[in-house]
């Protein structure tokens, strides 16, 4: 099983949200062919077939 598939399953399972980095999540959305634009630290992902947008902002806590 590829790392990408494992990460998708981890996201869908929902129990490991704190263990998924912001960059990993952005990369998954890009690999799923979402369009990305960045404005004032907000990463906005859209896809023609999907009505809703995904608006992510990196957490400042480490």
C-alpha positions in Angstrom: 0.0 0.0 0.0 1.5 3.4 -1.0 2.1 6.2 1.4 -0.5 8.2 -0.3 -3.2 5.6 0.2 -2.2 5.1 3.8 -2.4 8.9 4.4 -5.9 9.0 2.8 -7.1 6.2 5.0 -5.6 7.9 8.1 -7.5 11.1 7.1 -10.8 9.3 6.5 -10.5 7.3 9.7 -10.5 10.7 11.6 -8.6 9.5 14.8 -5.2 10.9 13.8 -5.9 14.5 12.9 -3.1 15.8 15.1 -0.6 13.5 13.4 -1.3 14.8 9.9 0.8 17.8 9.0 -0.5 20.9 7.2 1.9 20.2 4.3 0.7 16.6 4.0 -2.9 17.7 3.9 -2.2 20.3 1.2 -0.2 17.7 -0.8 -3.1 15.3 -0.7 -5.5 17.9 -2.0 -3.1 18.8 -4.8 -2.7 15.2 -5.7 -6.5 14.8 -5.8 -6.3 17.6 -8.4 -7.7 20.5 -6.4 -6.7 24.0 -7.4 -5.0 26.0 -4.8 -4.7 29.7 -4.2 -3.2 31.4 -1.2 -4.3 34.7 0.3 -3.2 36.2 3.6 -2.1 32.8 4.9 -5.3 31.0 3.9 -4.9 28.1 1.5 -8.1 27.8 -0.5 -8.7 24.6 -2.4 -11.4 24.3 -5.1 -12.4 21.7 -7.7 -15.0 22.2 -10.5 -17.1 19.2 -9.6 -17.3 20.1 -5.9 -19.5 23.0 -4.8 -17.8 23.6 -1.4 -14.4 25.1 -0.9 -11.7 24.0 1.5 -10.1 26.8 3.4 -7.1 25.8 5.5 -4.8 27.9 7.6 -1.6 26.6 9.1 -1.6 26.5 12.9 1.0 28.5 14.6 1.3 26.1 17.5 3.9 23.4 17.4 
